[in-house]
């Protein structure tokens, strides 16, 4: 009777954790990935800092293209008393002068365009932060999901082993089992307790990491993660490479800096052109008509060998530096993309292997060993080993699922599109109002 109960319990436990038949019943309140990403982007101080930098630079564009402030001067000559005029002295006067500097044509426009490129670069920096935060948070979320699954499987394994240990002990008392079976089952229970301790620590770490992204106390309890499923990849590696080269925010930032430095070269070349100053003067004199005067001044770049020429060389070097930085980032993007793509494909193959091969085969081996155990053709240790194998591979499946989804998140942060959705859509890094759980 005990053997029949044992076989039924083992089969039920193994079937409960098969990937193709998983029936995990989540609580009503679950942790939704989209919600935590929105909340994290709304609260992340680094993202908020980058956003304020964008807004600050937007205000700088008009300033960069504006004329210099005019200057006003007032004065008098003759009497020591302020603004007084000596009578019968034609050289005594009081007056005011207003002056304005007009940079050579095109300088202000170039300065405004360079400021606009700073805004583009800052927006790209904001996108870098948002994509990195989203990818890191998703990785923490998928780890959190995996550890929940692993703890669930281990707890059920432990509960069953405790029952098996009780049965083995009862059989040992009546001489139907050996003491080794009892001791082995107790050792396995202790090992599972140790495993549960480590899994709980890792789950708490993943939970703390999510809380840190959400800017709340790291020990804040979180509900279980929502169920995740593998989603097919819609792009080839070559297509992903093209998307990454076009949409990677770091590449976009470097391109904005290249454009800025091109403008900087043009601005440095315009420094050879003289600026014009205009001054208007008004004077009052005793017993004389009021006087009006206009002065026009022109800067002469006589020190061009020490100023303008080195400025052009400096701007050119900055432009070349920006171009090389973009080339370097493109190389880094291709390496990161290929690395994540290979990780994704490896996890995909392992998931398929576990789902269609290893887990079903291990389940058949478990069923065979249970049948043999009923008729006394195998020992308790063999039965226990086969059972552990099924549950270990089930846990490995969810580990690969988490790694698969993490690799997708990393690739999406590089390409800027949802690569595993039915229809690719651009990933937004704009602020939105987050919803609670």
Secondary structure, DSSP 8 states (H G I E B T S, - for coil): -HHHHHHHHHHHHHHHT-GGG------SS-B-HHHHHHHHHHH-HHHHHHHHHHHHHHHHHHHHTS----EEEEEEESSSSTT---TT-TT-EEEEEEEEEE--TTHHHHHHHHHHHHHHHHHHHHHHHHHHHHHHHHHHHHHHHHHHHHHHHHHHHHHHHHHHHHHHHHHHHTTSS-HHHHHHHHHHHHHHHHHHHHHHHHHHHHHHHHHHHTTS-TT-----B---------S-HHHHHHHHHHH-HHHHHHHHHHHHHHHHHHHHHHTTS--EEEEEEEEEETTS--EEEEEEEE---TTTTTTHHHHHHHHHHHHHHHHHHHHHHHHHHHHHHHHHHHHHHHHHHHHHHIIIIIHHHHHHHHHHHHHHHHTTSS-HHHHHHHHHHHHHHHHHHHHHHHHHHHHHHHHHHHHSB-TTSSS--B---S-------
